Amino acid sequence: MSNKLPVVGLVMKSLEAEFFQEMKKGAIDYAEKRGDLKLLPVGTENQTEIKKQILLIEEFINQKVDAIVVIPIDSKALVPPVVKAVKEGIEVVNIDIMLDEDMLKEHNIEMVFVGPDNETAAKAVGDVLAKELGKNGKVIIIEGVPAAMNAQQRKQGFLNSINEYGLNLLASGVANWETEQASSVFSDLLQQNPDVQGVMCANDAMAIGVLKVLEAAGKAGEVKVIGFDNDDSVGPLIEDGKMLATIDCFGSQMAAEGINYAMKALQGEKNKGWMKTKMQLITKSV
């Protein structure tokens, strides 16, 4: 390698989302602390811009960056541009949301995945709600982008809680990780299911959308809500009882880990498999 600093592109999802704003900040701080790379952090404007993400990777390929760390919006749609990057000699590390393993295998590509066990994490936070409501508790699930592996895993984790504790699932709606969409989707579901007792949201941004609807209906605190991500804005909501629980998957540290693995790969150390990142259940402090 020449004296020039290696360039690492970080491709995130919506930079409007608190989770990715924190991740970007953590990644920049980590890169500055290391001082041995040039970080190019980019992202989309919302949680569903698959084509924009593909273009961002194409741009990095054209710029001939040394490595790319990617969080795919869609676990399948992002495989072809990632494969193209690998074939161009760029090191790629997948973080947070798993790329489709079968599709990668079809191209004989193995790469390290750095991220949480979303199913186990969702079950842990789902169990808090299940224990609060008890058997036959009536719940609704608000899902993320269905094409994203983490959305599928989080829904499965919630379903595992529902099955284990004998809850009654009234409905499940897709809100694509977005606050406004969650408000709209949940507003309809609440009208159809006014007896709902708990809402399982696959991220905190959607939980905030649900809470807006519950506040307007005079049911905030009465209908129990759980989220996922531990965005800064939900801390006060948990403390004052408007939200029951969330789970922290430490997004900024995840980005730092991804950059670290990318740098190791550039130095010849190839990593494969799943490097599980930590998670922590967040409930009201006693």
Backbone as JSON, one array per atom type, in Angstrom:
{
  "sequence": "MSNKLPVVGLVMKSLEAEFFQEMKKGAIDYAEKRGDLKLLPVGTENQTEIKKQILLIEEFINQKVDAIVVIPIDSKALVPPVVKAVKEGIEVVNIDIMLDEDMLKEHNIEMVFVGPDNETAAKAVGDVLAKELGKNGKVIIIEGVPAAMNAQQRKQGFLNSINEYGLNLLASGVANWETEQASSVFSDLLQQNPDVQGVMCANDAMAIGVLKVLEAAGKAGEVKVIGFDNDDSVGPLIEDGKMLATIDCFGSQMAAEGINYAMKALQGEKNKGWMKTKMQLITKSV",
  "N": [[0.84, -1.2, 0.0], [0.47, 2.23, -0.76], [1.72, 5.43, 0.48], [-0.52, 6.9, 0.64], [-3.6, 7.48, 2.33], [-5.87, 4.8, 2.99], [-9.11, 4.67, 1.49], [-12.3, 4.52, 2.83], [-15.59, 3.78, 2.21], [-18.7, 4.44, 3.7], [-21.82, 3.18, 3.59], [-24.89, 4.06, 4.45], [-28.34, 3.91, 5.69], [-31.3, 5.84, 5.91], [-30.41, 9.11, 6.59], [-31.96, 10.83, 7.88], [-32.96, 9.55, 9.99], [-32.68, 9.05, 13.49], [-31.11, 6.93, 14.5], [-29.24, 6.43, 12.44], [-28.01, 8.88, 12.22], [-26.64, 8.94, 14.62], [-25.0, 6.73, 14.19], [-23.44, 7.63, 12.03], [-22.08, 9.76, 13.25], [-20.64, 8.35, 15.22], [-19.03, 6.76, 13.59], [-17.48, 8.67, 12.23], [-16.12, 9.84, 14.39], [-14.65, 7.61, 15.26], [-13.02, 7.07, 13.0], [-11.52, 9.43, 12.92], [-10.15, 9.24, 15.32], [-8.58, 6.97, 14.86], [-7.05, 7.78, 12.61], [-5.81, 6.67, 10.38], [-7.08, 6.36, 7.98], [-9.28, 7.46, 5.31], [-12.5, 8.44, 5.68], [-15.59, 8.13, 4.02], [-18.65, 8.96, 4.63], [-21.92, 8.15, 3.67], [-25.46, 8.31, 2.86], [-29.01, 7.61, 2.52], [-32.06, 9.53, 1.94], [-34.44, 8.62, 2.91], [-35.97, 5.6, 4.3], [-36.46, 3.77, 2.31], [-35.16, 4.04, -0.1], [-33.93, 2.27, -2.28], [-32.77, 2.28, -4.86], [-31.2, 4.58, -4.74], [-29.31, 3.82, -2.84], [-27.99, 1.79, -4.24], [-26.88, 3.32, -6.29], [-25.11, 4.87, -4.76], [-23.22, 2.97, -4.02], [-22.29, 2.25, -6.56], [-21.1, 4.69, -7.24], [-18.98, 4.75, -5.42], [-17.54, 2.57, -6.38], [-16.77, 3.57, -8.86], [-15.18, 5.67, -7.97], [-13.1, 4.24, -7.09], [-12.65, 3.41, -4.39], [-11.06, 1.97, -1.46], [-12.31, 0.27, 0.34], [-15.63, -0.75, 1.31], [-18.2, -0.24, 3.62], [-21.28, -1.54, 4.34], [-24.8, -1.06, 4.92], [-27.51, -2.63, 4.03], [-30.6, -1.53, 2.58], [-32.35, -3.22, 1.35], [-32.07, -6.63, 1.51], [-31.63, -8.37, -0.61], [-31.64, -6.87, -3.05], [-29.36, -5.31, -2.88], [-27.26, -6.99, -3.25], [-26.21, -7.49, -5.98], [-24.77, -4.94, -6.69], [-22.87, -5.0, -4.61], [-21.5, -7.37, -5.15], [-20.35, -6.62, -7.57], [-18.61, -4.63, -6.66], [-16.83, -6.16, -5.09], [-15.72, -7.75, -7.08], [-14.32, -5.84, -8.4], [-12.2, -5.57, -6.84], [-12.54, -4.32, -4.41], [-12.68, -4.21, -0.89], [-15.37, -5.46, 0.99], [-17.49, -4.94, 3.73], [-20.2, -6.1, 5.55], [-22.64, -4.68, 7.57], [-24.96, -4.49, 10.37], [-27.55, -5.01, 8.88], [-28.17, -8.03, 7.41], [-26.88, -9.11, 4.3], [-28.31, -11.09, 1.64], [-27.5, -14.36, 2.11], [-27.56, -16.67, 0.49], [-27.66, -15.64, -2.11], [-25.18, -14.35, -2.2], [-23.54, -16.58, -2.01], [-24.04, -17.82, -4.44], [-22.48, -16.33, -6.09], [-20.05, -17.08, -5.23], [-19.07, -15.64, -3.03], [-17.92, -14.69, 0.1], [-18.38, -12.87, 3.03], [-17.6, -10.93, 5.95], [-20.08, -10.5, 8.45], [-21.15, -7.98, 10.52], [-23.0, -7.5, 13.21], [-26.11, -7.35, 15.19], [-27.95, -10.02, 16.85], [-30.85, -9.98, 15.73], [-33.31, -11.32, 15.99], [-33.23, -12.6, 18.51], [-32.88, -10.32, 20.08], [-35.26, -8.88, 19.59], [-37.08, -10.68, 20.65], [-36.35, -10.52, 23.33], [-37.12, -7.9, 24.06], [-39.75, -8.06, 23.35], [-40.67, -9.92, 25.18], [-40.8, -8.43, 27.53], [-43.06, -6.87, 27.14], [-44.93, -8.93, 26.83], [-44.93, -10.16, 29.37], [-45.91, -8.06, 30.85], [-48.52, -7.77, 29.87], [-49.66, -10.32, 30.04], [-51.25, -13.62, 29.57], [-53.23, -14.0, 26.62], [-53.17, -11.3, 26.06], [-53.79, -8.52, 23.97], [-52.28, -7.7, 20.97], [-50.53, -5.65, 18.51], [-48.36, -5.67, 15.7], [-45.9, -3.51, 14.38], [-44.17, -3.29, 11.5], [-40.86, -3.16, 9.93], [-39.1, -2.44, 6.82], [-40.11, -4.92, 4.66], [-38.38, -6.31, 2.94], [-35.94, -6.25, 4.11], [-33.55, -8.02, 5.95], [-33.25, -7.68, 8.73], [-35.71, -6.65, 9.49], [-37.39, -8.79, 9.02], [-36.3, -10.61, 10.85], [-36.72, -9.3, 13.3], [-39.5, -9.19, 13.39], [-40.0, -11.93, 13.56], [-38.86, -12.47, 16.05], [-40.64, -11.04, 17.71], [-42.96, -12.53, 17.17], [-42.18, -14.95, 18.29], [-42.22, -14.31, 21.01], [-44.95, -13.73, 21.3], [-46.07, -16.23, 20.75], [-44.89, -17.84, 22.76], [-45.86, -16.7, 25.14], [-48.56, -16.77, 24.82], [-50.01, -14.63, 23.66], [-52.45, -12.57, 21.95], [-52.42, -11.95, 18.68], [-53.57, -9.28, 16.97], [-53.26, -7.82, 14.59], [-50.9, -7.0, 11.94], [-48.83, -4.51, 10.66], [-47.1, -2.79, 7.99], [-44.67, -0.28, 8.17], [-42.29, 0.62, 7.19], [-40.04, 1.53, 8.69], [-40.47, 4.24, 9.22], [-41.53, 7.21, 10.95], [-43.84, 8.86, 10.33], [-45.23, 7.19, 8.56], [-45.79, 5.1, 10.29], [-47.55, 6.31, 12.09], [-49.75, 6.76, 10.4], [-50.39, 4.12, 9.5], [-50.85, 2.81, 11.96], [-52.93, 4.32, 12.98], [-55.13, 3.57, 11.41], [-55.21, 0.85, 12.08], [-55.77, 0.98, 14.8], [-58.34, 1.99, 14.83], [-59.66, -0.18, 13.74], [-59.11, -2.06, 15.66], [-59.89, -1.35, 18.5], [-59.57, -2.38, 21.02], [-56.94, -3.02, 21.49], [-54.03, -3.8, 23.42], [-51.29, -3.69, 23.51], [-48.37, -2.67, 21.62], [-45.98, -3.75, 19.34], [-43.15, -2.49, 18.08], [-40.9, -2.41, 15.37], [-38.82, -0.6, 15.26], [-37.6, 2.35, 17.01], [-38.31, 4.79, 15.83], [-40.71, 4.24, 14.54], [-42.19, 3.54, 16.76], [-42.49, 6.0, 17.99], [-44.18, 7.23, 16.17], [-46.47, 5.66, 16.57], [-47.01, 6.3, 19.23], [-47.76, 8.98, 18.99], [-50.28, 8.76, 17.84], [-51.61, 7.34, 19.86], [-51.49, 9.22, 21.93], [-53.12, 11.24, 20.89], [-55.48, 9.87, 20.93], [-55.93, 9.65, 23.57], [-54.82, 7.5, 24.89], [-52.21, 7.05, 25.63], [-49.69, 5.43, 27.43], [-51.61, 3.8, 28.54], [-52.11, 1.88, 26.53], [-49.59, -0.31, 25.93], [-46.31, 0.2, 24.67], [-43.57, -1.01, 22.79], [-40.21, -0.61, 21.52], [-37.28, -0.48, 19.4], [-33.85, 0.0, 19.18], [-33.08, 2.09, 20.86], [-33.04, 4.95, 20.51], [-32.05, 8.32, 21.24], [-34.23, 9.99, 21.77], [-36.22, 8.39, 22.88], [-35.64, 7.76, 25.5], [-36.65, 9.6, 27.58], [-39.37, 9.06, 27.18], [-39.64, 6.44, 28.01], [-38.93, 6.68, 30.67], [-41.03, 8.27, 31.65], [-43.13, 6.55, 31.42], [-44.6, 6.36, 29.07], [-43.67, 4.76, 27.13], [-42.8, 1.34, 27.1], [-40.44, -0.28, 26.81], [-37.24, -0.65, 25.13], [-34.54, -1.68, 22.93], [-31.03, -1.59, 22.93], [-28.76, -1.58, 20.33], [-26.35, -0.5, 19.82], [-25.44, 1.2, 17.52], [-23.45, 3.09, 16.67], [-21.09, 1.97, 17.55], [-21.15, -0.35, 16.08], [-20.68, 0.53, 13.48], [-18.06, 1.41, 13.79], [-16.82, -1.04, 14.33], [-17.25, -2.29, 11.86], [-15.69, -0.68, 10.15], [-13.22, -1.21, 11.26], [-12.93, -3.98, 10.65], [-12.86, -3.75, 7.87], [-10.45, -2.37, 7.49], [-8.69, -4.27, 8.52], [-9.02, -6.25, 6.57], [-7.93, -4.97, 4.37], [-5.33, -5.08, 5.1], [-4.78, -7.66, 4.67], [-5.99, -9.54, 6.32], [-8.49, -11.69, 6.27], [-11.85, -11.86, 7.16], [-14.58, -13.96, 8.03], [-18.01, -15.1, 8.31], [-20.21, -14.5, 11.16], [-19.95, -11.79, 13.15], [-21.07, -11.23, 16.11], [-22.68, -8.46, 17.54], [-23.05, -6.49, 20.56], [-25.99, -6.21, 22.67], [-28.51, -4.47, 24.57], [-31.1, -4.52, 26.88], [-33.48, -1.99, 27.47], [-35.24, -0.54, 29.99], [-37.57, 1.16, 32.2], [-35.81, 2.98, 34.67], [-35.48, 1.85, 37.96]],
  "CA": [[0.0, 0.0, 0.0], [1.27, 3.46, -0.84], [1.62, 6.31, 1.65], [-1.84, 7.51, 0.62], [-4.51, 6.82, 3.27], [-6.95, 4.04, 2.35], [-10.43, 5.32, 1.51], [-13.39, 3.6, 3.2], [-16.94, 4.33, 2.04], [-19.72, 3.89, 4.61], [-23.13, 3.37, 2.96], [-25.94, 3.87, 5.46], [-29.72, 4.13, 5.24], [-31.8, 7.21, 6.04], [-29.7, 10.02, 7.5], [-33.01, 11.56, 8.62], [-33.26, 8.73, 11.17], [-31.8, 9.26, 14.64], [-30.19, 5.8, 14.6], [-28.14, 6.57, 11.48], [-27.27, 10.09, 12.57], [-25.72, 8.5, 15.68], [-24.02, 5.84, 13.57], [-22.53, 8.48, 11.25], [-21.25, 10.48, 14.21], [-19.73, 7.38, 15.82], [-18.07, 6.34, 12.56], [-16.54, 9.8, 11.99], [-15.27, 9.93, 15.6], [-13.73, 6.46, 15.26], [-12.05, 7.26, 11.92], [-10.62, 10.52, 13.32], [-9.32, 8.72, 16.41], [-7.59, 6.09, 14.25], [-6.17, 8.63, 11.82], [-5.08, 5.95, 9.32], [-7.96, 6.13, 6.84], [-10.18, 8.55, 4.94], [-13.86, 7.9, 5.7], [-16.61, 8.84, 3.24], [-19.96, 8.47, 5.08], [-23.07, 8.58, 2.85], [-26.7, 7.61, 3.17], [-30.18, 8.01, 1.75], [-32.91, 10.49, 2.64], [-35.46, 7.87, 3.66], [-35.64, 4.19, 4.58], [-36.86, 2.87, 1.23], [-34.5, 4.43, -1.36], [-33.02, 1.18, -2.69], [-32.0, 2.7, -6.05], [-30.2, 5.57, -4.29], [-28.22, 3.07, -2.2], [-27.25, 1.12, -5.31], [-26.09, 4.39, -6.94], [-24.01, 5.26, -3.86], [-22.17, 1.92, -4.15], [-21.72, 2.42, -7.91], [-20.21, 5.86, -7.19], [-17.76, 4.34, -4.71], [-16.78, 1.71, -7.3], [-16.16, 4.49, -9.85], [-14.13, 6.44, -7.29], [-12.05, 3.27, -6.74], [-12.36, 3.39, -2.95], [-10.38, 0.73, -1.07], [-13.24, -0.6, 1.05], [-17.0, -0.25, 1.52], [-18.98, -0.82, 4.72], [-22.65, -1.31, 3.85], [-26.02, -1.48, 5.61], [-28.47, -2.65, 2.93], [-32.04, -1.32, 2.8], [-32.98, -4.46, 0.86], [-31.02, -7.65, 1.64], [-31.39, -9.01, -1.9], [-31.38, -5.89, -4.12], [-28.01, -4.72, -2.76], [-26.22, -8.0, -3.52], [-25.47, -7.28, -7.24], [-23.72, -3.91, -6.64], [-21.81, -5.44, -3.7], [-20.71, -8.36, -5.92], [-19.57, -5.84, -8.54], [-17.52, -3.98, -5.91], [-15.86, -7.2, -4.71], [-15.02, -8.16, -8.31], [-13.43, -4.73, -8.77], [-11.08, -5.58, -5.9], [-12.85, -3.51, -3.21], [-13.07, -5.01, 0.28], [-16.71, -5.07, 1.46], [-17.93, -5.46, 5.03], [-21.65, -5.94, 5.73], [-22.99, -4.49, 8.98], [-26.32, -4.17, 10.84], [-28.59, -5.79, 8.2], [-27.48, -9.05, 6.65], [-27.15, -9.36, 2.88], [-28.82, -12.45, 1.4], [-26.35, -15.28, 2.06], [-27.66, -17.58, -0.66], [-27.28, -14.9, -3.32], [-23.72, -14.16, -2.16], [-22.91, -17.89, -2.29], [-24.16, -18.06, -5.9], [-21.34, -15.63, -6.72], [-18.86, -17.55, -4.5], [-18.55, -14.55, -2.2], [-18.15, -14.76, 1.55], [-17.87, -11.67, 3.69], [-17.93, -10.87, 7.36], [-21.25, -9.72, 8.85], [-21.0, -7.42, 11.86], [-24.32, -7.01, 13.6], [-26.76, -8.01, 16.31], [-28.9, -11.1, 16.64], [-32.1, -9.23, 15.8], [-34.43, -12.16, 16.45], [-33.09, -12.74, 19.96], [-33.08, -9.0, 20.69], [-36.69, -8.57, 19.51], [-37.74, -11.57, 21.62], [-36.07, -10.0, 24.68], [-37.96, -6.73, 24.33], [-41.13, -8.56, 23.25], [-41.0, -10.62, 26.45], [-41.14, -7.41, 28.53], [-44.47, -6.55, 26.88], [-45.74, -10.14, 27.07], [-45.07, -10.34, 30.83], [-46.74, -6.95, 31.33], [-49.91, -7.98, 29.47], [-50.16, -11.64, 30.44], [-51.86, -14.48, 28.55], [-54.34, -13.45, 25.82], [-52.99, -9.87, 25.82], [-54.05, -8.22, 22.55], [-51.16, -6.9, 20.45], [-50.34, -5.33, 17.09], [-46.95, -5.51, 15.32], [-45.59, -2.54, 13.32], [-42.97, -3.85, 10.89], [-39.97, -2.35, 9.09], [-39.12, -2.77, 5.39], [-40.17, -6.38, 4.61], [-37.26, -6.9, 2.17], [-34.71, -6.19, 4.92], [-33.41, -9.19, 6.81], [-33.46, -7.37, 10.15], [-37.15, -6.49, 9.71], [-37.92, -10.17, 9.1], [-35.82, -11.23, 12.1], [-37.38, -8.66, 14.44], [-40.89, -9.68, 13.42], [-39.97, -13.31, 14.05], [-38.62, -12.39, 17.49], [-41.91, -10.66, 18.34], [-43.87, -13.69, 17.06], [-41.73, -15.95, 19.26], [-42.76, -13.84, 22.29], [-46.41, -13.88, 21.23], [-46.37, -17.68, 20.86], [-44.47, -18.38, 24.06], [-46.68, -16.18, 26.24], [-49.98, -16.91, 24.52], [-50.67, -13.35, 23.35], [-53.38, -12.59, 20.83], [-51.98, -10.99, 17.65], [-54.75, -8.75, 16.28], [-52.9, -7.37, 13.24], [-49.52, -6.6, 11.71], [-48.79, -3.54, 9.56], [-45.76, -2.38, 7.55], [-44.48, 1.18, 8.16], [-41.0, 0.92, 6.54], [-39.13, 2.19, 9.64], [-40.69, 5.69, 9.24], [-42.45, 7.73, 11.98], [-45.13, 9.3, 9.77], [-45.94, 6.0, 8.05], [-46.27, 4.34, 11.45], [-48.74, 7.03, 12.58], [-50.83, 6.51, 9.45], [-50.74, 2.69, 9.54], [-51.4, 2.46, 13.27], [-54.21, 5.02, 13.13], [-56.13, 2.68, 10.8], [-55.28, -0.4, 12.85], [-56.4, 1.27, 16.09], [-59.78, 2.1, 14.56], [-60.17, -1.54, 13.52], [-58.86, -2.87, 16.87], [-59.84, -0.4, 19.61], [-59.28, -3.09, 22.28], [-55.52, -3.39, 21.54], [-53.39, -3.51, 24.72], [-49.85, -3.51, 23.35], [-47.87, -2.53, 20.24], [-44.58, -4.13, 19.17], [-42.62, -1.73, 16.94], [-39.58, -2.92, 15.0], [-37.79, 0.39, 15.62], [-38.11, 3.44, 17.86], [-38.92, 5.84, 15.0], [-42.11, 3.84, 14.34], [-42.84, 3.58, 18.08], [-42.85, 7.4, 18.21], [-45.38, 7.44, 15.35], [-47.57, 4.99, 17.27], [-47.3, 7.08, 20.45], [-48.49, 10.2, 18.59], [-51.68, 8.36, 17.64], [-52.16, 6.99, 21.18], [-51.67, 10.47, 22.68], [-54.3, 11.9, 20.32], [-56.67, 9.07, 21.31], [-56.0, 9.61, 25.04], [-54.47, 6.14, 25.35], [-50.77, 6.95, 25.87], [-49.43, 4.85, 28.75], [-52.6, 2.74, 28.76], [-51.67, 0.87, 25.56], [-48.14, -0.42, 26.13], [-45.55, 0.24, 23.41], [-42.13, -1.31, 22.83], [-39.49, -0.25, 20.31], [-36.01, -1.18, 19.12], [-32.74, 0.88, 18.76], [-32.7, 3.01, 21.94], [-32.79, 6.32, 20.06], [-32.01, 9.26, 22.37], [-35.54, 10.6, 22.03], [-37.18, 7.52, 23.6], [-35.28, 7.66, 26.92], [-37.65, 10.27, 28.42], [-40.68, 8.39, 27.02], [-39.61, 5.24, 28.86], [-38.9, 7.12, 32.08], [-42.34, 8.76, 32.12], [-44.13, 5.49, 31.3], [-45.34, 6.37, 27.8], [-43.14, 3.62, 26.38], [-42.44, 0.31, 28.08], [-39.06, -0.78, 26.69], [-36.59, -0.72, 23.82], [-33.29, -2.44, 23.05], [-29.9, -0.87, 22.35], [-27.82, -2.42, 19.57], [-25.08, 0.23, 19.73], [-25.16, 1.44, 16.1], [-22.2, 3.8, 16.38], [-20.0, 1.0, 17.75], [-21.24, -1.3, 14.98], [-19.99, 1.15, 12.34], [-16.63, 1.38, 14.11], [-16.39, -2.44, 14.13], [-17.24, -2.53, 10.41], [-14.51, 0.0, 9.61], [-12.08, -1.97, 11.77], [-12.79, -5.2, 9.84], [-12.46, -3.34, 6.51], [-9.02, -2.06, 7.55], [-7.98, -5.55, 8.66], [-9.06, -6.92, 5.26], [-6.96, -4.28, 3.5], [-3.99, -5.52, 5.51], [-4.65, -9.08, 4.33], [-6.67, -10.44, 7.26], [-9.86, -11.88, 5.8], [-12.77, -12.39, 8.16], [-15.83, -14.51, 7.49], [-18.96, -15.47, 9.36], [-21.03, -13.5, 11.83], [-19.39, -11.22, 14.36], [-22.25, -10.71, 16.81], [-22.46, -7.27, 18.35], [-23.8, -6.58, 21.82], [-27.28, -5.54, 22.78], [-28.89, -4.26, 25.96], [-32.51, -4.2, 27.09], [-33.65, -0.71, 28.16], [-36.55, -0.36, 30.59], [-37.59, 2.28, 33.14], [-34.91, 2.74, 35.8], [-36.31, 1.72, 39.17]],
  "C": [[0.88, 1.25, 0.0], [1.09, 4.29, 0.44], [0.24, 6.98, 1.75], [-2.77, 6.76, 1.59], [-5.57, 6.03, 2.51], [-8.29, 4.76, 2.52], [-11.5, 4.27, 1.79], [-14.72, 4.32, 3.05], [-17.9, 3.65, 3.0], [-21.09, 4.2, 4.01], [-24.22, 3.01, 3.96], [-27.33, 4.01, 4.83], [-30.08, 5.58, 5.55], [-31.05, 8.05, 7.07], [-30.67, 10.98, 8.2], [-33.27, 10.85, 9.95], [-32.2, 8.94, 12.26], [-30.72, 8.19, 14.73], [-28.98, 5.99, 13.68], [-27.38, 7.87, 11.65], [-26.23, 9.75, 13.64], [-24.61, 7.63, 15.1], [-22.97, 6.65, 12.8], [-21.55, 9.2, 12.17], [-20.19, 9.55, 14.82], [-18.64, 6.94, 14.86], [-17.01, 7.42, 12.31], [-15.58, 9.93, 13.17], [-14.21, 8.83, 15.6], [-12.63, 6.64, 14.21], [-11.03, 8.35, 12.28], [-9.64, 10.05, 14.4], [-8.21, 7.82, 15.85], [-6.56, 6.88, 13.45], [-5.45, 7.94, 10.68], [-5.96, 5.63, 8.12], [-8.73, 7.41, 6.53], [-11.58, 7.94, 4.86], [-14.78, 8.78, 4.86], [-17.99, 8.3, 3.66], [-21.09, 9.03, 4.23], [-24.31, 7.8, 3.27], [-27.83, 8.13, 2.3], [-30.98, 9.04, 2.54], [-34.04, 9.8, 3.39], [-35.1, 6.4, 3.7], [-35.96, 3.24, 3.44], [-36.16, 3.16, -0.1], [-33.44, 3.4, -1.79], [-32.15, 1.63, -3.86], [-30.91, 3.69, -5.68], [-29.02, 4.84, -3.65], [-27.35, 2.36, -3.24], [-26.34, 2.13, -6.02], [-24.9, 4.8, -6.08], [-22.86, 4.25, -3.94], [-21.49, 2.04, -5.51], [-20.73, 3.59, -7.93], [-18.9, 5.52, -6.49], [-16.89, 3.44, -5.59], [-16.04, 2.59, -8.32], [-15.03, 5.32, -9.26], [-12.93, 5.57, -6.9], [-11.65, 3.37, -5.25], [-11.71, 2.05, -2.61], [-11.33, -0.26, -0.41], [-14.6, 0.08, 1.18], [-17.61, -1.0, 2.7], [-20.43, -0.5, 4.41], [-23.73, -1.86, 4.76], [-27.12, -1.48, 4.57], [-29.91, -2.36, 3.36], [-32.77, -2.61, 2.47], [-31.88, -5.52, 0.78], [-30.7, -8.37, 0.34], [-30.93, -8.0, -2.97], [-29.97, -5.31, -4.07], [-26.9, -5.72, -3.05], [-25.5, -7.73, -4.85], [-24.44, -6.15, -7.2], [-22.56, -4.27, -5.7], [-20.89, -6.44, -4.4], [-19.8, -7.64, -6.91], [-18.37, -5.18, -7.85], [-16.43, -4.98, -5.56], [-15.04, -7.6, -5.95], [-14.07, -7.08, -8.83], [-12.25, -4.63, -7.79], [-11.29, -4.74, -4.65], [-13.24, -4.45, -2.07], [-14.44, -4.52, 0.77], [-17.01, -5.75, 2.78], [-19.41, -5.11, 5.17], [-21.96, -5.78, 7.22], [-24.49, -4.27, 9.16], [-27.43, -5.01, 10.22], [-27.91, -6.75, 7.24], [-27.88, -9.06, 5.17], [-27.59, -10.81, 2.71], [-27.65, -13.43, 1.17], [-26.37, -16.19, 0.84], [-27.24, -16.9, -1.95], [-25.77, -14.65, -3.36], [-23.0, -15.46, -2.53], [-22.95, -18.22, -3.78], [-23.0, -17.41, -6.64], [-20.01, -16.03, -6.06], [-18.22, -16.45, -3.67], [-18.93, -14.78, -0.75], [-17.62, -13.47, 2.14], [-18.31, -11.67, 5.14], [-19.21, -10.05, 7.54], [-21.06, -9.29, 10.3], [-22.36, -6.85, 12.27], [-24.95, -7.82, 14.7], [-27.58, -9.22, 15.88], [-30.29, -10.48, 16.83], [-33.27, -10.04, 16.34], [-34.41, -12.31, 17.97], [-33.37, -11.42, 20.67], [-34.57, -8.63, 20.71], [-37.49, -9.43, 20.49], [-37.55, -11.02, 23.03], [-36.96, -8.82, 25.01], [-39.45, -7.11, 24.24], [-41.58, -9.23, 24.53], [-41.39, -9.63, 27.55], [-42.63, -7.06, 28.39], [-45.36, -7.74, 27.23], [-45.98, -10.36, 28.57], [-45.97, -9.27, 31.43], [-48.22, -7.22, 31.05], [-50.51, -9.3, 29.97], [-50.87, -12.36, 29.31], [-53.08, -13.81, 27.92], [-54.28, -11.92, 25.65], [-53.09, -9.58, 24.32], [-53.01, -7.26, 22.0], [-51.22, -6.69, 18.94], [-48.83, -5.21, 16.86], [-46.86, -4.43, 14.23], [-44.2, -2.9, 12.78], [-42.14, -2.82, 10.12], [-40.11, -2.73, 7.63], [-39.07, -4.29, 5.23], [-39.0, -7.04, 3.88], [-35.95, -6.89, 2.94], [-34.7, -7.35, 5.9], [-33.69, -8.86, 8.27], [-34.94, -7.16, 10.47], [-37.81, -7.86, 9.86], [-37.55, -10.81, 10.44], [-36.52, -10.62, 13.32], [-38.84, -9.1, 14.54], [-40.94, -11.09, 13.98], [-39.74, -13.34, 15.56], [-39.88, -12.01, 18.25], [-42.9, -11.83, 18.32], [-43.48, -14.78, 18.06], [-42.24, -15.61, 20.66], [-44.26, -14.09, 22.37], [-46.79, -15.35, 21.43], [-46.05, -18.22, 22.24], [-45.41, -17.95, 25.19], [-48.18, -16.21, 25.96], [-50.71, -15.59, 24.3], [-51.57, -13.53, 22.13], [-52.97, -11.52, 19.82], [-53.2, -10.55, 16.83], [-54.44, -8.38, 14.83], [-51.42, -7.05, 13.17], [-49.5, -5.66, 10.52], [-47.37, -3.12, 9.25], [-45.67, -0.85, 7.51], [-43.07, 1.58, 7.72], [-40.03, 1.76, 7.38], [-39.45, 3.68, 9.88], [-41.77, 6.11, 10.25], [-43.82, 8.07, 11.41], [-45.93, 8.12, 9.23], [-46.53, 5.19, 9.2], [-47.53, 4.98, 12.02], [-49.95, 6.7, 11.7], [-51.33, 5.06, 9.52], [-51.42, 2.33, 10.86], [-52.75, 3.12, 13.52], [-55.35, 4.15, 12.59], [-56.32, 1.42, 11.65], [-55.97, -0.2, 14.2], [-57.92, 1.39, 15.93], [-60.41, 0.71, 14.4], [-60.07, -2.4, 14.78], [-58.77, -1.97, 18.11], [-59.49, -1.04, 20.96], [-57.81, -3.51, 22.4], [-54.91, -2.95, 22.89], [-51.89, -3.24, 24.61], [-49.44, -3.44, 21.89], [-46.38, -2.82, 20.23], [-44.05, -3.44, 17.92], [-41.19, -2.16, 16.65], [-38.47, -1.88, 15.03], [-38.44, 1.53, 16.4], [-38.78, 4.55, 17.06], [-40.4, 5.52, 14.78], [-42.87, 3.87, 15.66], [-43.3, 5.01, 18.39], [-44.1, 7.76, 17.39], [-46.62, 6.85, 15.98], [-47.99, 5.81, 18.49], [-48.06, 8.37, 20.13], [-49.98, 9.9, 18.46], [-52.34, 8.05, 18.99], [-52.4, 8.25, 22.03], [-52.94, 11.18, 22.22], [-55.58, 11.19, 20.74], [-56.84, 9.0, 22.83], [-55.64, 8.26, 25.63], [-52.98, 5.96, 25.61], [-50.54, 6.44, 27.29], [-50.38, 3.71, 29.07], [-52.31, 1.56, 27.82], [-50.15, 0.85, 25.62], [-47.4, -0.54, 24.8], [-44.09, -0.14, 23.66], [-41.51, -0.93, 21.49], [-38.2, -1.04, 20.19], [-35.03, -0.12, 18.6], [-32.22, 1.76, 19.88], [-32.24, 4.37, 21.4], [-32.84, 7.25, 21.28], [-33.39, 9.77, 22.76], [-36.5, 9.7, 22.81], [-36.85, 7.36, 25.08], [-36.31, 8.32, 27.83], [-39.03, 9.6, 28.35], [-40.77, 7.14, 27.88], [-39.67, 5.65, 30.33], [-40.26, 7.62, 32.55], [-43.49, 7.78, 31.82], [-44.94, 5.48, 30.02], [-44.91, 5.19, 26.92], [-42.59, 2.61, 27.38], [-40.96, -0.08, 28.03], [-38.56, -0.62, 25.25], [-35.33, -1.56, 23.99], [-32.19, -1.68, 22.31], [-28.99, -1.84, 21.63], [-26.55, -1.66, 19.2], [-24.61, 0.45, 18.29], [-23.83, 2.11, 15.82], [-21.0, 2.88, 16.56], [-19.96, -0.02, 16.62], [-20.5, -0.77, 13.76], [-18.48, 1.12, 12.56], [-16.06, -0.03, 13.89], [-16.26, -2.75, 12.64], [-16.01, -1.92, 9.76], [-13.24, -0.75, 10.02], [-11.84, -3.24, 10.94], [-12.38, -4.87, 8.41], [-10.97, -3.05, 6.47], [-8.18, -3.33, 7.7], [-7.9, -6.27, 7.32], [-8.05, -6.3, 4.3], [-5.52, -4.66, 3.85], [-3.8, -7.03, 5.33], [-5.35, -10.05, 5.26], [-8.14, -10.55, 6.88], [-10.71, -12.49, 6.9], [-14.05, -12.87, 7.49], [-16.78, -14.74, 8.66], [-19.62, -14.26, 10.0], [-20.35, -13.05, 13.12], [-20.53, -10.54, 15.12], [-21.89, -9.52, 17.68], [-23.38, -7.3, 19.55], [-25.14, -5.87, 21.73], [-27.66, -5.45, 24.25], [-30.35, -3.84, 26.04], [-32.61, -2.91, 27.9], [-35.09, -0.61, 28.68], [-36.46, 0.81, 31.58], [-36.66, 1.98, 34.3], [-35.73, 2.79, 37.09], [-35.98, 2.83, 40.16]]
}
